Amino acid sequence: GGLAAVPRPDRDKTGAGHWASNPERSSTRRAAPSGQGQGRSRAGQQAQTGSMEPQQLTRETLVRRHQLRGSVLPVLTLAYNRRRQHLLTGDEQALRLFSTRKELAVLWLDPRSPSPIYIVHHAPRDVYVVAYDDEPSKHADASTVQILHASLAPLLRYKPHDDFLASLVIHSSGLVITSGEQELKLWRLESDSEVSQVCTLNEHSTRGAMHVLHTSQDVLLGAVDATVWVWRLGDAMKDVIEPRLALCWEAGGRIMREDPPAITSLLHVGGGRVVVGLDDG
């Protein structure tokens, strides 16, 4: 009529419970028939696999491995070279090239020159494309684009627009797309030291400069304030570039506000879907 004490299951680090083995019981346990033994074995393997899943997931989370420091100045922009597993950062003083363990090279900038605002790795040619700020405007490097070898050796510098440079992205085909005050320009790197203009897009010219650009497959997206423009580029992989404006819409929807939120980021996720980030959170 009394109550027997039931042992609590032990807990491993994953939080999954299992019964502690009892050596006395295990020594007197009778062998099960072959069919039942195989069934229990499979069940045990499944249970063991299930208990391993949380551990496998923990390996895929973001874990800080190490920190690289080349300067006390803020990092303004950076790009990752997947082929070489290198990282190029830009600050007010220099462009700094890192491996995943140490600093490899430094390209010092003119103390009076504009700061880098965009760094992108051009995978087809394995070069870095660096865009510079428009201040000081009288400096020769203001609003220019520079092409650097993977070792940071300078190869080419050109000014894509007569006015300032608002933004820069690179399409997977290798096209370099720059944004000026009233137009977008598409450029092709003919060689490491030669660039040619492909075309100009200016459907948004009355709205001002596009500071937000994004490319995905055959699509180019740009935003001014709360308005998004989408261009179809054609078959860029086959060198057939025939951009056409596909659509334009207000990200704020039909609800008109006196001060609509501005778009800060764009992402084409496929399936005709676009994710828009707004400055109101």
MARMAR-701122 format. One line per 2 residues: number of its first residue (from 1); for each residue x, y, z of C-alpha. Coordinates in steps of 0.02 Angstrom, whole numbers. Example, Ala and Ser with C-alpha at 12.3 -4.5 7.8 and 13.67 -1.06 7.14 Angstrom:
REM residues 2
1 = 615:-225:390; 684:-53:357;
END
This chain:
REM residues 281
1 = 0:0:0; 154:114:9;
3 = 225:225:-128; 387:170:-212;
5 = 517:300:-255; 540:323:-444;
7 = 714:377:-501; 725:544:-594;
9 = 795:536:-771; 969:608:-786;
11 = 989:761:-898; 1128:780:-1024;
13 = 1188:947:-1090; 1058:950:-1227;
15 = 914:943:-1102; 856:771:-1162;
17 = 817:650:-1021; 881:471:-1014;
19 = 879:336:-880; 1038:305:-783;
21 = 1104:130:-813; 1092:8:-668;
23 = 1235:-119:-672; 1138:-244:-563;
25 = 987:-243:-678; 1092:-248:-836;
27 = 1183:-404:-775; 1020:-501:-750;
29 = 931:-436:-906; 872:-575:-1019;
31 = 915:-573:-1204; 770:-522:-1313;
33 = 720:-616:-1471; 816:-566:-1626;
35 = 670:-470:-1704; 636:-371:-1547;
37 = 822:-338:-1524; 835:-263:-1698;
39 = 681:-158:-1667; 750:-95:-1504;
41 = 917:-61:-1587; 834:43:-1722;
43 = 732:135:-1591; 890:169:-1492;
45 = 977:237:-1645; 830:351:-1682;
47 = 829:412:-1502; 1016:442:-1509;
49 = 998:538:-1672; 859:643:-1598;
51 = 965:685:-1448; 1107:740:-1562;
53 = 1004:866:-1660; 1016:1007:-1532;
55 = 1205:985:-1527; 1216:994:-1716;
57 = 1112:1151:-1717; 1226:1236:-1593;
59 = 1371:1214:-1713; 1278:1314:-1845;
61 = 1245:1468:-1738; 1350:1627:-1742;
63 = 1501:1606:-1629; 1636:1737:-1609;
65 = 1798:1654:-1663; 1926:1794:-1657;
67 = 1945:1981:-1683; 2056:2069:-1809;
69 = 2116:2245:-1772; 2214:2353:-1893;
71 = 2166:2527:-1833; 2074:2621:-1697;
73 = 1971:2712:-1830; 1793:2659:-1872;
75 = 1774:2536:-2015; 1672:2628:-2148;
77 = 1648:2485:-2271; 1711:2309:-2306;
79 = 1703:2167:-2432; 1740:1980:-2425;
81 = 1838:1885:-2558; 1767:1708:-2557;
83 = 1898:1641:-2677; 2045:1692:-2568;
85 = 1951:1705:-2402; 2016:1882:-2381;
87 = 1931:2034:-2305; 1959:2212:-2365;
89 = 1909:2355:-2250; 1911:2542:-2275;
91 = 1931:2684:-2150; 1981:2866:-2162;
93 = 2166:2825:-2168; 2187:2666:-2269;
95 = 2121:2511:-2355; 2173:2358:-2254;
97 = 2179:2180:-2319; 2157:2036:-2196;
99 = 2157:1849:-2200; 2047:1765:-2070;
101 = 2195:1771:-1951; 2304:1925:-1982;
103 = 2329:2086:-2080; 2410:2055:-2249;
105 = 2431:2226:-2331; 2389:2410:-2311;
107 = 2357:2541:-2445; 2376:2711:-2363;
109 = 2264:2852:-2425; 2308:3033:-2451;
111 = 2264:3121:-2286; 2167:3252:-2386;
113 = 2076:3126:-2497; 1893:3074:-2482;
115 = 1850:2922:-2378; 1796:2756:-2455;
117 = 1607:2732:-2447; 1586:2565:-2540;
119 = 1700:2416:-2564; 1640:2269:-2671;
121 = 1733:2114:-2730; 1718:2086:-2917;
123 = 1718:1896:-2922; 1734:1868:-3112;
125 = 1900:1964:-3118; 1950:1941:-2936;
127 = 1976:2127:-2908; 1909:2252:-2781;
129 = 1799:2399:-2832; 1809:2548:-2714;
131 = 1696:2702:-2721; 1748:2864:-2636;
133 = 1650:3003:-2553; 1618:3172:-2635;
135 = 1701:3274:-2496; 1813:3368:-2514;
137 = 1735:3401:-2684; 1889:3487:-2756;
139 = 2000:3335:-2727; 2041:3235:-2884;
141 = 1982:3072:-2803; 1810:3139:-2754;
143 = 1664:3031:-2818; 1782:2914:-2909;
145 = 1786:2725:-2928; 1951:2633:-2906;
147 = 1994:2457:-2964; 2121:2365:-2856;
149 = 2211:2201:-2886; 2182:2065:-2756;
151 = 2352:2114:-2683; 2292:2298:-2669;
153 = 2396:2356:-2817; 2302:2502:-2900;
155 = 2245:2461:-3077; 2120:2593:-3132;
157 = 2026:2746:-3070; 1883:2834:-3160;
159 = 1742:2957:-3124; 1574:2876:-3170;
161 = 1467:3033:-3155; 1490:3219:-3181;
163 = 1413:3251:-3011; 1426:3151:-2849;
165 = 1424:2961:-2828; 1275:2905:-2724;
167 = 1288:2714:-2728; 1372:2565:-2811;
169 = 1330:2380:-2832; 1398:2237:-2937;
171 = 1288:2113:-3030; 1333:1929:-3027;
173 = 1381:1941:-3212; 1514:2070:-3169;
175 = 1420:2228:-3219; 1462:2378:-3109;
177 = 1311:2489:-3075; 1335:2665:-3009;
179 = 1209:2796:-2955; 1231:2981:-2989;
181 = 1122:3131:-2954; 993:3092:-3089;
183 = 1043:2930:-3174; 1109:2754:-3157;
185 = 1253:2694:-3265; 1302:2516:-3304;
187 = 1487:2479:-3333; 1583:2329:-3394;
189 = 1762:2290:-3346; 1840:2248:-3513;
191 = 2006:2212:-3426; 2091:2253:-3262;
193 = 2136:2424:-3333; 1990:2463:-3449;
195 = 1806:2499:-3416; 1666:2538:-3541;
197 = 1493:2609:-3515; 1350:2493:-3564;
199 = 1197:2605:-3544; 1112:2740:-3439;
201 = 947:2726:-3343; 857:2888:-3296;
203 = 672:2848:-3271; 688:2909:-3092;
205 = 779:3071:-3136; 642:3187:-3072;
207 = 653:3108:-2898; 839:3129:-2869;
209 = 982:3011:-2831; 960:2827:-2786;
211 = 1056:2791:-2627; 986:2613:-2611;
213 = 1026:2485:-2747; 1011:2295:-2756;
215 = 1038:2166:-2894; 976:1987:-2907;
217 = 988:1874:-3060; 913:1978:-3202;
219 = 836:2111:-3089; 899:2283:-3034;
221 = 807:2372:-2893; 829:2550:-2836;
223 = 741:2662:-2711; 716:2848:-2684;
225 = 626:2895:-2524; 479:2771:-2517;
227 = 472:2729:-2703; 547:2571:-2781;
229 = 596:2551:-2963; 626:2379:-3040;
231 = 720:2351:-3203; 739:2190:-3301;
233 = 919:2180:-3361; 897:2044:-3492;
235 = 1014:1895:-3501; 1170:1971:-3424;
237 = 1258:1803:-3416; 1248:1790:-3606;
239 = 1307:1970:-3627; 1135:2027:-3684;
241 = 1101:2187:-3584; 934:2266:-3629;
243 = 870:2351:-3471; 686:2397:-3466;
245 = 582:2469:-3325; 468:2331:-3263;
247 = 371:2421:-3127; 373:2560:-2998;
249 = 275:2568:-2837; 262:2655:-2669;
251 = 322:2543:-2528; 210:2634:-2405;
253 = 54:2564:-2488; -107:2658:-2520;
255 = -106:2747:-2352; -36:2920:-2391;
257 = 57:3006:-2250; 126:3181:-2239;
259 = 297:3112:-2194; 309:2936:-2270;
261 = 453:2825:-2212; 607:2815:-2323;
263 = 678:2651:-2388; 847:2606:-2314;
265 = 873:2431:-2387; 807:2316:-2524;
267 = 816:2128:-2547; 746:2022:-2689;
269 = 706:1851:-2615; 639:1769:-2773;
271 = 464:1717:-2820; 418:1896:-2863;
273 = 445:1950:-2682; 545:2101:-2623;
275 = 587:2139:-2441; 594:2325:-2401;
277 = 674:2401:-2246; 607:2571:-2188;
279 = 683:2703:-2078; 534:2702:-1959;
281 = 578:2527:-1899;
END
